[in-house]
Amino acid sequence: MLDQRPDEVTILENNQAITVRAENVQIGNIIQLKPGEKLGLDGELISETASFNTATLTGESKPDTKAKGETVLAGMINLNSVAQIKVTTAYTDSKLSKILELVQNATAQKAPTELFIRKFAKIYTPIVVALAILITVLPYFFVDNYVFSQWLYRALVFLVISCPCALVISIPLGYFGGIGSASRNGILFKGSNFLDIIANIQNVVMDKTGTMTEGVFKVQEVIFKPEFNKDEILANGQCFGKSKYTPSCYSHS
């Protein structure tokens, strides 16, 4: 995800193109964006028109054409002609920076399982350590042939057996690994609690054909479970957003 944000941009000063670090660009500077380059900061398009690939931000692979005065966001890729953008937002406040910040702080939002394990370990661990100390010290007062090294060894064995490392370490790492794996595949989770939520999803409805088919702008296949009425759903889908007096939709209103 960090690779999505350009480190350098080209700005215009006195009609000369100068390459500078993106974080050093000031609000009001003019960025010159060549075809194929990725925009580093949010701004306002001052060229007459330009087409952008917005897949990084929206997931939509279909090019988005912007006109003069419209807002363009960091992470968009210029497609066809040289464009000029007036910076309107600081580098750290751009939409792409906010997305990256959410990803980096995703592990701060804990799932219920993680919260339970933390509370459990907070109580359980001190108790186990205290018991291990007692196993080492108490026999001194009750055992005739007390040998410190033997009882220390037994206390350490007790610690190893009773240590909840498998739970305390593996559960948070499992969520952390899930968030990392998803981000490498372009899926962003704002917290590990959302991994639990998505695991319980039964049905998903999408209205982003370009995203699902990777740029082939038509539905490849529609699959319905037996309990759904296929004909009724398809008919209502064709009439969604249309007037009930539309001839082809009248009978389904």
trRosetta pair geometry for C-beta under 8 A, 3 or more apart (Angstrom, degrees):
i j d omega theta_ij theta_ji phi_ij phi_ji
1 4 5.6 -37 -168 7 48 117
1 99 7.6 -137 -170 123 123 100
1 100 5.7 161 139 -113 116 84
1 103 5.4 13 84 78 174 171
1 183 5.6 -53 -37 176 121 116
1 188 7.8 89 -102 -95 139 106
2 5 6.4 -59 -167 31 47 103
2 100 6.6 88 -92 -139 60 129
4 38 7.7 -144 -177 179 55 155
4 56 5.4 145 -155 -154 122 129
4 75 5.7 13 161 -123 107 101
4 96 6.4 -148 119 -161 110 122
4 100 7.6 -168 61 -73 113 110
5 22 7.5 -153 162 79 93 165
5 40 6.9 80 -175 -139 71 73
5 74 6.9 20 -125 159 85 121
5 75 7.1 -44 -90 -79 62 83
5 96 5.5 154 -93 134 97 129
5 97 7.0 77 -112 -78 144 68
5 100 6.5 -35 -32 -47 135 149
6 9 6.3 102 109 -68 130 78
6 22 5.9 131 99 -61 82 141
6 37 7.6 30 -87 -178 155 86
6 38 5.1 167 -44 84 116 102
6 39 7.5 -160 14 113 130 14
6 40 4.2 -90 66 -85 108 100
7 21 6.6 -45 162 -140 76 74
7 22 6.0 -147 180 3 24 111
7 40 7.8 -102 32 -122 6 132
8 19 5.5 25 171 -179 123 99
8 20 6.8 167 -151 86 80 26
8 21 6.0 -59 -101 -105 69 38
8 22 6.2 -137 -98 -37 14 83
8 40 7.5 -136 96 -68 18 155
9 19 7.4 176 91 -145 28 61
9 20 6.6 -24 64 63 73 74
9 22 5.0 89 -12 -97 105 79
9 25 6.0 -6 57 -56 133 142
9 31 5.3 -44 168 -133 127 115
9 39 7.9 36 -117 -156 121 46
9 40 4.3 -119 -63 25 119 138
9 41 6.9 -50 -49 1 164 100
10 17 5.1 1 -179 -170 115 102
10 18 6.9 151 -155 73 64 33
10 19 5.3 -35 -96 -91 73 68
10 20 8.0 127 -111 17 27 70
10 31 6.6 102 76 -162 57 69
10 32 4.8 -58 107 63 109 93
10 33 7.5 164 54 -78 101 39
10 34 7.5 38 34 -15 145 98
10 37 7.9 -44 15 -162 112 166
11 17 7.6 151 77 -150 29 54
11 18 5.7 -28 65 64 79 88
11 20 6.0 -18 13 21 115 118
11 25 6.2 163 -62 -119 136 105
11 29 4.8 -31 -142 171 135 120
11 30 6.1 118 -161 74 77 54
11 31 5.6 -51 -97 -97 68 53
11 32 7.0 146 -126 6 16 82
12 15 6.5 3 -174 -113 106 23
12 16 7.0 143 -153 66 61 33
12 17 6.1 -33 -95 -92 67 56
12 18 7.6 143 -106 18 18 81
12 29 8.0 153 47 180 62 77
12 30 4.5 -34 45 88 105 114
12 31 7.8 179 -1 -106 83 7
12 32 5.4 93 -47 -38 100 110
12 84 7.1 -17 -4 -131 139 115
13 16 5.8 -35 73 62 68 87
13 18 5.5 -7 22 6 112 130
17 32 5.5 -69 -116 42 107 149
20 24 5.2 -104 159 77 115 119
20 25 6.3 138 92 -69 122 79
21 24 4.5 78 70 4 93 110
21 25 7.8 -145 96 -25 53 77
22 25 5.9 -37 -163 1 42 116
22 40 4.0 -122 -124 167 129 142
22 41 6.4 172 -168 -44 98 98
22 91 5.5 127 137 -123 86 128
23 91 4.5 -145 -114 79 54 168
23 92 7.4 48 -130 -45 95 84
25 29 5.1 -121 -167 53 89 149
25 31 7.2 13 -145 -75 150 106
25 40 7.3 121 8 96 148 122
25 41 5.9 -130 83 -20 141 153
25 87 5.7 171 146 -78 117 166
25 91 6.4 116 51 -59 93 107
26 29 5.2 111 61 -28 71 110
26 87 7.1 139 99 81 38 141
27 87 5.5 -134 -127 113 41 99
27 88 6.4 44 -147 -148 96 20
27 89 7.0 77 -103 -40 103 5
27 90 6.3 -52 -53 -66 103 67
28 86 6.8 -17 -146 -172 32 96
28 87 6.4 -39 22 66 22 89
29 86 7.6 163 85 -150 34 55
29 87 4.9 19 56 17 80 125
30 46 7.1 -56 -130 34 105 144
30 84 5.6 -5 -176 -172 106 105
30 85 7.2 149 -159 75 56 39
30 86 5.7 -31 -101 -95 69 65
30 87 7.7 -137 -79 -5 21 83
31 39 7.1 101 117 -139 151 85
31 40 7.3 -166 -132 41 151 94
31 41 6.9 167 -45 47 150 103
31 43 6.4 -179 23 -4 120 166
31 84 7.0 156 78 -156 50 52
31 85 4.6 -17 58 62 103 93
31 86 7.8 -173 16 -81 78 16
31 87 6.2 90 -23 -53 107 94
32 82 6.5 -7 -172 -174 91 106
32 83 7.8 156 -157 82 46 42
32 84 5.8 -21 -101 -101 61 76
33 37 5.1 -153 -163 81 74 120
33 39 5.8 -23 -106 -86 144 83
33 50 7.8 71 80 -164 121 157
33 78 4.5 146 138 -33 113 146
33 82 7.0 155 80 -159 50 56
33 83 4.7 -19 63 65 104 90
33 84 7.4 178 18 -85 81 25
33 85 6.1 33 -12 -2 123 112
34 37 4.8 84 58 -10 73 125
34 78 6.7 160 98 79 25 139
34 82 5.6 -22 -110 -106 56 83
35 78 5.6 -116 -110 117 37 99
35 79 6.3 -8 -142 137 88 19
35 80 5.8 -43 -109 163 119 5
35 81 6.5 20 -63 -59 106 10
35 82 7.0 -74 -26 -64 77 52
36 77 6.9 -17 -158 -178 25 105
36 78 6.9 -35 20 77 25 82
36 79 7.8 75 -59 -123 45 29
37 77 7.1 176 92 -148 28 69
37 78 5.6 9 57 35 76 111
38 56 7.8 58 -142 -16 122 158
38 75 6.5 -17 -174 -145 109 25
38 76 7.1 157 -152 82 66 32
38 77 5.0 -37 -95 -94 72 77
38 78 7.9 -159 -86 7 24 75
39 43 7.4 -133 -170 25 129 107
39 52 7.8 -21 -10 -132 125 131
39 72 6.1 -178 -79 136 175 113
39 73 7.1 133 89 103 134 32
39 74 5.5 -133 111 -120 90 42
39 75 6.7 -36 66 29 85 27
39 76 5.0 11 23 59 122 82
39 77 7.5 -146 -2 -81 78 28
39 78 7.1 102 -47 -35 91 91
39 85 6.5 31 -131 19 123 166
40 74 5.8 -9 158 -133 20 102
40 91 7.3 -19 146 -124 97 96
40 94 7.9 -136 146 -53 49 172
41 74 5.3 -7 -112 -78 12 111
41 85 8.0 170 77 115 84 128
41 87 5.1 13 107 -128 137 106
41 89 6.3 -173 176 74 93 81
41 90 7.7 -92 -146 161 121 15
41 91 5.7 -73 -98 -97 110 62
41 94 5.3 -133 -142 -79 54 135
42 71 7.0 -2 -174 -173 98 99
42 72 7.2 175 -152 93 54 52
42 73 5.1 -13 -108 -126 87 57
42 74 5.4 -67 -50 -20 63 88
42 87 7.4 92 82 -151 51 64
42 88 6.0 -69 116 62 90 89
42 89 3.9 21 62 35 115 128
42 93 7.7 -75 25 102 126 79
42 94 4.6 172 -17 -128 95 85
42 95 6.0 98 -73 -3 122 89
43 71 7.6 170 96 -150 28 61
43 72 5.9 -13 67 62 73 90
43 85 3.9 103 93 160 138 106
43 86 5.3 172 -174 81 111 40
43 87 4.6 -66 -94 -100 114 34
43 88 5.1 140 -126 4 47 84
43 89 7.2 -130 -66 22 52 81
44 69 6.4 -15 -176 -149 108 31
44 70 7.3 159 -151 82 68 25
44 71 6.1 -44 -99 -99 65 54
44 72 7.4 141 -118 18 15 81
44 85 6.7 150 68 -161 33 72
44 86 4.8 -19 58 60 91 99
44 88 5.4 75 -20 -38 93 128
45 49 8.0 46 151 -123 142 22
45 50 6.0 -153 -141 28 134 117
45 66 5.1 144 -18 125 159 124
45 67 7.2 153 86 106 136 24
45 68 5.8 -127 110 -120 95 37
45 69 6.7 -38 69 22 81 22
45 70 5.4 4 29 59 117 75
45 71 7.7 -159 -4 -95 85 6
45 72 5.3 84 -52 -19 96 119
45 83 6.5 -46 -139 -177 98 119
45 84 7.6 108 -160 81 56 54
45 85 5.8 -40 -98 -105 49 78
46 68 6.4 37 -155 -144 26 90
46 69 7.9 71 -100 -60 47 46
46 84 5.0 -52 66 101 99 101
46 85 6.7 159 10 -113 85 23
46 86 5.2 75 -36 -22 122 103
47 50 5.5 71 78 -39 129 112
47 68 6.5 -137 94 -91 32 87
47 81 7.7 -176 168 103 153 110
47 82 7.7 174 -95 110 151 61
47 83 4.6 -117 14 -142 147 69
47 84 5.0 127 -47 33 93 78
47 85 7.9 -44 1 -59 95 57
48 67 7.3 -37 163 -155 50 68
48 68 5.3 -40 -129 -44 31 115
49 65 6.3 5 -175 -179 106 100
49 66 6.9 166 -153 87 57 50
49 67 5.4 -24 -100 -110 82 58
49 68 7.0 -67 -58 -32 52 74
50 65 7.3 173 92 -151 31 61
50 66 5.6 -13 64 58 79 94
50 72 7.7 -11 78 -80 125 147
50 78 6.2 -44 179 -135 123 95
50 79 7.7 144 174 37 76 79
50 80 7.3 -173 -151 51 63 89
50 81 6.4 -125 -114 63 81 89
50 83 3.9 22 -94 -93 154 136
51 63 4.6 18 178 171 114 127
51 64 7.0 152 -157 76 64 35
51 65 4.7 -32 -97 -96 80 73
51 66 7.5 164 -96 15 28 70
51 78 7.7 102 78 -160 54 53
51 79 4.4 -50 97 48 99 125
51 80 5.3 50 41 5 112 111
52 63 6.7 144 68 -159 30 77
52 64 5.3 -30 65 65 86 89
52 65 7.8 157 16 -92 69 26
52 66 6.3 20 0 -7 115 113
52 72 6.4 151 -50 -139 160 113
52 76 4.1 4 -179 176 135 118
52 77 6.2 139 -162 65 73 43
52 78 6.1 -40 -103 -95 77 41
52 79 6.3 -167 -99 -13 21 98
53 56 7.7 78 120 -6 88 88
53 61 7.4 -8 -151 -153 95 51
53 63 6.1 -52 -81 -105 60 72
53 64 7.8 137 -105 19 15 83
53 76 6.7 155 70 -164 50 64
53 77 4.2 -11 51 57 105 105
53 79 5.9 115 -29 -69 88 106
54 57 5.4 -58 -179 50 84 102
54 58 4.7 26 129 20 109 116
54 60 5.9 12 80 64 101 96
54 64 4.9 15 -12 9 127 133
54 73 7.7 67 -133 52 101 108
54 75 7.9 69 -147 109 57 94
54 76 5.3 -18 -98 -113 69 94
55 58 6.8 -80 -117 62 23 73
55 59 6.1 32 -156 -137 63 16
55 60 6.3 -134 -95 69 60 38
55 61 5.1 30 -87 -93 120 59
56 75 4.1 -138 100 170 136 110
56 76 7.2 -145 43 -77 113 35
56 77 7.5 110 -9 -22 120 96
56 96 7.3 6 132 -110 124 113
57 73 5.9 62 -75 93 166 136
57 75 5.1 123 -49 95 100 135
57 76 6.9 -34 2 -65 126 77
57 95 6.5 38 -129 120 128 130
57 96 7.0 -86 -86 -82 102 83
57 99 7.5 -146 -121 -43 74 155
59 186 7.7 122 -108 158 92 120
59 208 6.5 23 107 175 117 150
59 211 4.6 26 145 -111 106 124
60 64 7.3 74 97 -50 125 111
60 208 6.6 -115 -89 -154 83 105
60 210 5.3 60 -151 81 68 134
60 211 6.3 -61 -90 -57 47 92
61 210 4.9 -154 41 164 86 111
61 211 7.0 153 -8 -84 91 46
61 214 6.7 65 -22 -167 160 37
61 215 4.4 -82 115 -81 150 81
62 210 4.9 -100 -23 -104 98 161
62 215 7.7 155 -64 -127 59 63
62 217 6.8 61 -79 -86 118 126
63 79 5.7 -21 -126 -29 129 165
64 76 7.8 -79 58 -139 117 124
66 70 4.4 -145 -165 79 98 133
66 72 5.7 -82 -34 -74 177 102
67 70 5.4 91 58 -13 62 121
71 88 7.5 -75 -125 41 93 148
72 76 5.6 -103 -175 47 96 152
72 85 5.8 -89 58 -119 129 132
73 76 5.6 106 66 -22 67 111
73 94 7.0 134 -166 -174 76 95
73 95 4.7 -18 -160 34 126 134
73 96 6.9 142 155 -32 96 90
74 94 4.0 37 3 169 141 142
74 95 6.1 174 43 50 90 78
74 96 3.9 -104 102 10 108 122
74 97 7.0 32 73 -18 155 81
75 95 7.2 -91 15 86 123 99
75 96 4.1 154 -40 -84 116 129
75 99 8.0 18 -53 33 157 143
78 81 7.8 -97 173 66 112 39
78 82 7.8 45 159 -125 151 28
78 83 5.4 -158 -124 19 132 120
89 93 5.0 -125 179 92 101 103
89 94 5.4 132 107 -87 125 63
90 93 4.6 69 61 18 88 108
90 94 7.5 -128 92 -36 44 75
91 94 6.2 -33 -160 -12 31 113
91 97 6.7 111 151 -58 57 148
92 97 5.5 -172 -158 164 33 160
93 97 6.7 29 23 66 5 135
93 98 7.4 24 -166 -51 39 102
94 97 4.6 96 57 5 81 104
94 98 7.1 -145 95 -6 44 85
95 98 5.7 -56 -153 34 33 113
95 99 6.6 36 150 -21 66 102
96 99 5.6 -49 -151 32 35 113
96 100 6.5 34 152 -17 66 104
97 100 5.7 -54 -149 38 33 111
97 101 6.3 38 151 -23 65 105
98 101 5.5 -51 -148 34 33 115
98 102 6.6 38 152 -22 63 101
99 102 5.7 -52 -154 31 32 113
99 103 6.7 30 150 -17 65 104
99 188 6.8 -60 -170 -129 98 166
100 103 5.7 -53 -151 35 35 111
100 104 6.2 32 154 -18 67 108
101 104 5.8 -55 -144 39 31 109
101 105 6.1 7 162 1 66 113
102 105 6.3 -72 -142 51 24 94
102 106 6.5 56 151 -68 62 83
102 188 6.9 61 102 171 117 124
102 190 5.3 -51 -180 -120 112 83
103 106 5.6 -19 -155 -28 32 117
103 179 7.8 157 -158 167 73 109
103 183 5.7 94 -150 -114 127 139
103 188 5.8 -83 -84 -141 101 103
105 108 4.9 -21 177 6 82 125
105 109 7.9 72 135 -13 81 89
106 109 6.6 -62 -172 34 46 100
106 179 5.1 167 111 -157 142 147
106 188 8.0 -149 -82 -176 138 75
106 189 5.7 88 -156 98 138 78
106 190 5.8 -159 -118 -178 87 23
106 191 5.3 -162 -167 -84 67 38
106 192 7.0 110 147 -37 89 65
107 110 7.9 32 174 -81 54 66
107 172 7.8 66 -160 -171 113 97
107 175 7.3 128 -124 114 83 107
107 176 5.7 20 -104 -103 126 89
107 179 6.7 -147 -68 36 80 161
107 191 7.6 148 -91 -137 11 61
107 192 6.4 41 -125 -29 54 111
108 191 7.0 -74 70 -113 60 101
109 190 6.4 28 28 127 153 77
109 191 2.5 -45 81 -127 127 140
109 192 6.4 176 94 28 74 65
109 193 5.4 -86 145 10 99 108
109 194 7.7 37 110 -12 132 91
110 114 4.2 -126 -168 88 104 126
110 115 5.0 126 117 -56 129 85
110 118 7.4 -27 -161 -10 162 138
110 191 7.3 -66 -16 -179 18 111
110 192 6.0 -6 -139 58 35 115
110 193 6.5 62 104 -51 29 97
111 114 4.8 96 55 6 76 103
111 115 7.2 -143 94 -6 40 87
111 175 5.9 -161 2 -103 126 146
111 191 7.7 162 -57 142 67 91
111 192 4.4 -86 -28 121 99 97
111 193 4.6 165 -96 -91 57 53
111 195 6.5 -58 -76 56 134 98
111 196 4.9 128 -144 -24 119 126
112 115 5.6 -56 -147 37 34 112
112 116 6.3 36 156 -21 68 104
112 193 7.1 83 -21 -121 66 94
112 196 6.8 3 23 -27 93 179
113 116 5.8 -54 -150 34 31 111
113 117 6.4 28 154 -17 65 107
113 171 5.9 -134 135 -169 111 130
113 196 7.2 161 -1 -83 106 134
114 117 5.8 -56 -148 37 32 110
114 118 6.3 34 154 -22 65 105
114 171 6.0 179 -93 131 67 111
114 172 5.6 88 -127 -88 111 77
114 175 6.3 -49 -58 2 129 154
114 192 6.3 60 -14 96 145 143
115 118 5.7 -53 -150 33 31 113
115 119 6.5 28 154 -15 64 105
116 119 5.9 -59 -152 38 31 107
116 120 6.1 32 152 -21 67 110
117 120 5.4 -54 -143 38 32 115
117 121 6.1 29 159 -18 67 107
117 167 5.6 -159 -133 150 118 100
117 168 6.0 169 168 -106 113 52
117 171 5.2 159 -33 62 165 151
117 172 7.4 -140 83 -39 142 89
118 121 6.0 -56 -144 38 27 106
118 122 6.3 34 154 -28 62 107
119 122 5.6 -52 -149 28 30 117
119 123 6.9 14 159 -5 63 105
120 123 6.5 -72 -159 42 28 97
120 124 5.5 10 160 -9 70 124
120 164 7.3 -122 124 151 112 172
120 167 7.6 -39 92 122 139 139
121 124 5.8 -60 -121 49 29 104
121 125 5.2 31 -180 -26 69 114
121 164 6.1 -141 -100 76 88 133
121 167 7.8 -169 -66 98 106 104
121 168 4.8 87 -89 -106 141 120
122 125 7.0 -30 -116 27 10 106
122 126 7.9 2 164 -4 43 106
123 126 7.1 -72 -166 37 27 100
123 127 6.7 19 152 -15 64 116
124 127 5.8 -68 -156 38 32 113
124 128 6.2 28 156 -20 71 109
124 164 6.1 44 110 -11 144 140
125 128 5.9 -56 -146 35 31 109
125 129 6.4 28 158 -16 65 107
125 164 7.4 -100 -72 31 83 109
126 129 5.7 -56 -146 39 33 111
126 130 6.1 34 156 -21 67 107
127 130 5.8 -57 -149 37 29 111
127 131 6.4 28 154 -19 64 107
128 131 5.7 -55 -148 36 31 111
128 132 6.5 34 153 -22 64 104
128 158 7.9 -175 -169 138 87 94
128 159 6.6 112 154 -123 108 65
128 162 4.9 -175 -134 117 124 128
128 163 7.0 147 148 -86 159 52
129 132 5.7 -52 -150 33 32 113
129 133 6.7 33 151 -19 64 103
129 159 7.5 47 -100 -114 55 109
130 133 5.8 -53 -153 34 34 111
130 134 6.5 33 150 -18 65 106
131 134 5.5 -54 -148 37 35 113
131 135 6.4 41 152 -24 66 101
131 158 6.9 -119 117 145 105 138
131 162 7.8 3 73 58 135 170
132 135 5.6 -48 -149 31 32 114
132 136 6.7 30 152 -17 62 104
132 155 4.3 102 -170 -175 78 97
132 156 7.4 77 -158 -73 123 33
132 158 5.5 179 -102 86 84 117
132 159 4.9 28 -97 -64 146 99
133 136 5.8 -59 -156 36 34 111
133 137 6.1 7 158 -2 70 116
133 155 7.2 85 -70 -154 20 142
134 137 6.1 -68 -133 48 30 95
134 138 5.0 23 179 -20 74 120
135 138 6.9 -32 -101 33 16 105
135 139 7.4 19 -178 -17 46 108
135 151 6.4 -172 143 -178 74 92
135 154 6.0 -129 157 108 123 101
135 155 4.2 162 86 -93 116 88
135 158 5.8 123 -3 12 170 157
136 139 7.8 -94 168 25 15 101
136 148 7.5 40 -172 -158 89 73
136 151 5.1 133 -132 129 47 102
136 152 5.2 47 -124 -92 111 60
136 154 7.9 171 -82 68 62 87
136 155 4.4 -24 -55 -40 93 154
137 140 6.0 -49 -176 9 47 119
138 141 6.3 -62 -168 32 49 104
138 142 6.7 5 152 9 79 115
139 142 5.8 -83 -142 56 42 91
139 143 4.4 5 178 2 91 125
139 146 5.6 156 126 -118 94 107
139 151 5.2 -156 44 -106 138 146
140 143 7.1 -37 -86 44 14 91
140 146 5.0 106 -112 -171 51 165
140 148 7.8 20 -83 -88 108 80
140 151 7.9 -125 -49 38 76 167
143 146 4.5 119 86 -73 104 85
146 151 7.0 -15 -160 -21 85 136
147 150 4.3 64 84 7 107 113
147 151 6.9 156 81 -7 58 87
148 151 6.2 -70 -151 44 31 101
148 152 5.9 31 156 -22 70 111
149 152 5.6 -54 -142 37 29 114
149 153 6.3 35 155 -23 63 104
150 153 5.8 -54 -154 32 29 112
150 154 6.6 27 149 -16 64 105
151 154 5.4 -47 -145 37 39 113
151 155 6.3 44 152 -23 65 102
152 155 5.6 -51 -149 34 33 114
152 156 6.5 33 152 -19 64 103
153 156 5.8 -55 -151 35 32 110
153 157 6.5 35 150 -20 65 103
154 157 5.5 -49 -148 34 34 114
154 158 6.4 39 150 -21 64 103
155 158 5.5 -51 -151 34 33 116
155 159 6.5 38 149 -22 64 102
156 159 5.4 -48 -149 32 36 115
156 160 6.5 36 153 -19 66 102
157 160 5.8 -53 -150 35 33 110
157 161 6.3 28 154 -16 66 108
158 161 5.9 -59 -146 39 29 109
158 162 6.0 4 166 0 67 116
159 162 6.4 -71 -137 49 22 94
159 163 5.9 41 161 -50 64 103
160 163 6.0 -40 -143 4 24 118
164 167 4.8 -41 174 45 97 109
164 168 5.1 94 109 -23 94 105
165 168 5.8 -63 -128 47 28 102
165 169 5.3 4 -180 1 70 120
166 169 7.0 -61 -128 46 11 94
166 170 5.6 -7 178 -2 53 128
167 170 6.5 -57 -115 43 17 98
167 171 5.9 11 -175 -16 58 117
168 171 7.3 -52 -135 30 9 103
168 172 7.7 -6 165 3 46 110
169 172 7.0 -75 -161 44 27 97
169 173 6.0 14 159 -11 67 122
170 173 5.7 -67 -143 46 29 110
170 174 6.0 40 158 -33 68 104
171 174 5.6 -48 -148 25 29 116
171 175 7.1 22 157 -10 60 101
172 175 6.0 -59 -155 39 36 106
172 176 6.0 35 151 -20 70 110
173 176 5.3 -54 -140 41 35 114
173 177 6.0 38 158 -21 68 105
174 177 5.9 -55 -147 36 25 109
174 178 6.5 28 152 -21 60 106
175 178 5.5 -53 -149 33 33 115
175 179 6.5 32 155 -18 66 102
175 192 3.6 32 180 -139 133 133
175 195 6.0 -176 -136 37 86 152
176 179 6.0 -54 -151 34 31 108
176 180 6.4 26 152 -15 64 109
176 192 7.4 -39 -59 -82 48 127
177 180 5.7 -58 -146 41 32 111
177 181 6.0 32 158 -20 68 108
178 181 5.9 -54 -142 37 27 109
178 182 6.3 27 158 -18 63 108
178 189 7.6 7 121 20 94 158
178 192 7.3 100 65 -128 118 86
178 195 5.2 67 120 -122 147 148
179 182 5.9 -58 -149 37 27 110
179 183 6.4 26 155 -20 64 107
179 189 5.1 -113 -120 60 85 120
179 192 6.3 -79 -47 -83 121 76
179 195 7.2 -96 -63 -55 77 127
180 183 5.9 -56 -147 34 30 109
180 184 6.6 32 155 -20 64 103
181 184 5.9 -54 -154 31 32 112
181 185 6.9 13 153 -3 63 109
182 185 6.0 -72 -156 47 34 101
182 187 4.0 -78 -179 82 94 105
182 188 7.2 166 125 -79 108 16
182 189 5.7 58 82 -13 152 108
183 186 7.6 70 -169 -60 33 10
183 187 6.8 -102 -76 69 31 55
183 188 6.1 56 -105 -100 81 61
183 189 7.7 -99 -56 21 86 79
189 192 7.3 73 134 -85 133 33
189 194 5.0 -173 -157 75 98 122
189 195 6.1 22 -148 -57 158 83
190 194 6.1 81 49 -12 77 145
191 194 5.5 107 66 -3 72 97
192 195 5.4 -35 -164 16 54 118
192 196 7.5 55 145 -15 68 93
193 196 5.9 -49 -164 31 44 111
193 197 6.8 44 143 -20 69 104
194 197 5.1 -48 -147 35 46 116
194 198 6.1 41 156 -18 73 103
195 198 6.1 -55 -143 38 29 104
195 199 6.5 38 153 -29 61 106
196 199 5.7 -54 -154 26 31 117
196 200 7.3 17 155 -11 61 106
197 200 6.3 -71 -166 36 34 103
197 201 7.5 51 142 -45 66 92
198 201 5.4 -24 -158 -8 49 120
201 204 6.3 48 154 -64 130 92
206 209 7.8 134 125 -68 106 43
206 211 7.4 -126 -174 71 128 116
206 212 5.8 102 126 -54 156 133
208 211 3.9 11 134 20 116 122
208 212 6.3 127 94 -19 78 90
209 212 6.0 -65 -147 41 32 105
209 213 5.9 -4 169 9 71 116
209 217 6.0 81 114 -151 119 58
209 218 7.0 7 175 -108 136 5
209 219 6.1 -84 -127 -69 117 69
210 213 6.6 -74 -135 52 22 88
210 214 8.0 118 172 -60 54 1
210 215 6.3 35 -161 -93 83 31
210 217 5.7 -10 -86 -99 83 83
211 214 7.8 17 179 -68 25 41
213 216 4.3 -96 146 62 119 85
213 217 7.0 172 73 -81 134 23
213 218 7.0 166 -159 59 179 45
213 219 7.5 -144 -53 -111 136 27
213 220 5.8 150 -109 -26 113 111
216 220 7.2 60 96 -64 128 106
219 222 6.2 18 161 -51 132 95
222 230 8.0 122 124 -148 118 104
222 234 7.5 88 139 -89 165 109
224 228 4.6 -120 -171 75 109 121
224 230 4.7 -160 21 -89 163 93
224 233 7.0 158 -107 42 133 148
225 228 5.4 88 61 3 75 104
228 233 6.1 8 168 -31 113 142
229 232 4.0 29 110 24 121 117
229 233 6.2 150 85 -19 68 88
230 233 6.1 -65 -149 38 26 107
230 234 6.3 19 161 -14 65 111
231 234 6.1 -61 -147 40 27 107
231 235 6.2 25 158 -19 64 111
232 235 5.9 -58 -147 37 28 111
232 236 6.3 22 158 -14 64 109
233 236 6.0 -58 -146 40 28 106
233 237 6.1 33 154 -24 64 109
234 237 5.5 -54 -146 34 30 116
234 238 6.6 32 156 -21 63 102
235 238 6.0 -54 -155 31 31 109
235 239 6.8 10 154 -4 63 111
235 252 4.7 -163 149 -110 116 150
236 239 5.9 -69 -149 47 35 102
236 240 6.6 61 150 -56 67 86
236 252 6.2 -156 -80 163 60 128
237 240 5.7 -24 -152 -13 35 117
238 248 7.2 -78 133 129 125 118
238 249 7.0 -160 106 -90 91 97
239 242 5.1 -99 -161 49 59 114
239 244 7.8 55 179 -105 127 53
239 246 6.9 179 -133 64 91 129
239 248 7.5 -162 -85 105 93 84
239 249 3.6 124 -116 -130 118 124
239 252 5.5 -178 -10 84 155 126
239 253 7.3 -137 169 -78 153 68
242 246 4.6 -24 157 -8 123 152
242 249 5.3 149 94 -9 128 162
243 246 5.1 128 68 -30 78 88
243 249 7.5 143 84 70 48 134
244 249 6.4 -119 -137 116 38 108
244 250 6.7 87 162 -117 64 51
244 253 3.5 78 -149 -124 107 143
245 250 6.5 27 -142 -95 31 96
246 249 4.3 42 76 29 105 110
246 250 6.7 -155 79 -47 47 73
247 250 5.8 -29 -145 -14 29 116
249 252 5.5 -75 -163 50 60 103
249 253 6.2 81 140 -57 86 89
250 253 6.0 -38 -156 -6 32 116
